[in-house]
Amino acid sequence: MEIRKITDSAFRKYGRIVQGIDFSDLVEAIKSKTPLPEGVAYEPSIGVLEETAAAKALQKRTYGELPIQAGYCNGHNYKLNAVEYHRSSEVNVAATDAILIVGMQQDITDDFTYDTSLMEAFLVPAGTAVEIYATTLHYAPCSANEDGFKVGIVLPAGTNYPLEEEHAGWEDALITAKNKWLIGHAEGGLDAGAHIGLIGDNLDVRD
């Protein structure tokens, strides 16, 4: 699939590059303090990342002083597998080059299916941070090369933590964690009970 730059005008409907914050300490912490597994690992909150000046600046400026969490999504991955969205923006801080496959929540059908052919891929260069809007469908980053990826994930505090109640019916059926709505692909290897609603190919950035 075509992989565009995040400076391409096509990215504007999905998010924006975060300006005016020095991300060097957060990038270095992600590179040196977080693992790089063969698969994909996600941790929502890591103290050493949250203590960086960059994370504190994101809380103050990008999230308007709301409590935040800073974690990571690292590993080796080339496929879409699922899409998720939140009720808030997500900031991705690329410690290495990474590829994001994104789409628009507005294109989800009334029965909560989504055509993967509508999605686009963008390369996020190492050292760059992007705000992914709340209405942008996304999932785990993809590898830009065989060395894998390391990406910091900043969200409002509590996001992606276990639910305290059962959810069923209409959009509630998509809730798989706090502030996380998910639609999976049949080939995505998701846990039983996940809503499978992605129609079309399980996109692969190598194709």
N, C-alpha and C positions, 0 to 999 in steps of 0.2 A: 504494500500500500504506500501511497505517497506520504512522505514525512516532511512537513513544512517547518519553518522557523517560527518561534513565538513572536518574532517581530512582524510576521505576516499579518496583514489586515484581517485575515480570516479568523485569527485568534481572538479578536476584540469582543466577540459575542460570548466567549467562554471565560475570559479572565483578562488579567493584565500583569505586566511585570511590576513588582514592588520596587518603588523608587525611594531614595533618601535614607536608606538604612544600610549600615555596614554589616554584612552577613559573615564576615571572615571568621569570627570566633565560633559562630554556630556551625559553619561549614567544617572548620577544623575539628570541632567536637564530634560531629557526625562521622567524619573520616576516621578519627583515632579512637573513639570511645564506643562505637557500635559495630556489631558483627556483620559479616557478609556471607549469608548461608547459600547453599546450593539451590534451595527453593526460594520461597518468599517469606520473610518474617516481618510482622508489624507489632510495634509496641506503642501505645498511645501516649505514654507519659514517662519521660526519662529526666531525672533531676538534673544531671550534668548539662543537658540541653536547655532546660528551662532556666538555668542560672546564667546563661550567656546574656551579654548586653543586647544582642540581636533579638532574642526571644522577648526580653523585657520591652524593647522598642516596639515590637509587633503588638504586644499587649496594650501598650499605651496608645499607639497610633492607628494600627490597622484594625484593632478590635475595640477601640474606644474605651479602654480601661476595663473591659470585661475580663473575668478570669479565663486563662487559657491553659492548654496543655501542649507540650512539645515532645513529640516522639519521632519514630522513624519507620520507614518501610524500605527494607533492603533485600537484595537477593538477585536472582536470575529469573527472568520472565520475558516471554515474547508475545503472549496471547492476552486477549481481552478478558475472557472467562465470565465476567459479570459487569454490571454497572451499579453505582450507588450515587445517592445524593443526600445532602444535609439541609437543614434549615438555616445554614450559615455558610459563609465563605470558608474555604480551606486554603492555607498557604503551604505550598510545596517549596522546599529549599533544596536545590540540587547540589549535593556534595560531589557528585560525578555527573557526567552526561546521562540523561534519561529521556525516555519518550513517554508522553502522555497521550492516551486515546480518549477523546472527549466527544460528547454529544449534548443535546439540549433536552431538558426535562419536558419542555413544551411539546416534544414529538412523541411522548409516551401516549399510547392510545387509551381509550376509556376502560378497556379491560386489562390495562397494565401490561401490554406487550410493547416491544420496541424493535425497530428494524436496524440492525447493526450497520447496514450500508450507509446510514446517515452520519456515521461517525467520522471524525478526522483525527489525524495524528500530528503531534508537534514535538520537536526536539527542544528540551530545556537544557541549555549548556551548564556545565559545572560552575558553581559560584553564583547562579542566578536563582532568584525567588519569584514565584508567580502566585498571585491570588486567583484561585479557582472559584468562580461565583457559585452561589447556592443552587442556582438552576442548571448548573453544568453537571452532566453525567460523567463519571470517571470511575476508575478502580485502581488497582495496584499499577505503579509505573512499569514500563517495559525497558529492557536492556537496550542501550544504544550500541553495545558491542559485547563480545564474549566475556569481558571482565565483570559484568554485572552492574548493579546500580546501588547507590545509597542516596536516599531522599528523606529530608526532614519533613515531618507532617505536623502542622500547627493548626489547632482547632479550638473552639470553646471548650472549657473544662467539662469533663464528663462524657464527651462524645465517644462513641464506639465501645462504651462499657456495657456490661450485661444488663439486660432489662429486669425490671422489678415486677412487671405484670405481663400477662399473656395478651397478645394482640391478634385480632382476626377480623376479617371483613373489610371490604373496600381497600383503601390505601394502607390501612393498618396491617394488612397481611404482608406488606413489604418490609415492615419494621423488624430488623434482626438484631439491633443493638440501640443504645440510646442515641438519638439524633442521627440514625442511619436507616435509610430506605434502600432496599437492594432488589435488583432484578437479575437473575442468573441465566446462563446459557446451559443447555443440556449437556454440553461437553466441558463445562467449566469445573467439574469436580467439587461442587459445593456440598455442604452438609444437607442431609435429608430434611425436608421441610422448607427449604428456601424456595421462593417463588421463581419458577422458570418461565421467563417471558421474552427472552431475547430471540428474535427471529432473524435467520440468515447465518452467515459464517461466524464462527468464533475467530474474530480477526487476529491476524498474526503480522507483526511489524516486519517480518522477514519476507513476506509475500509481495 
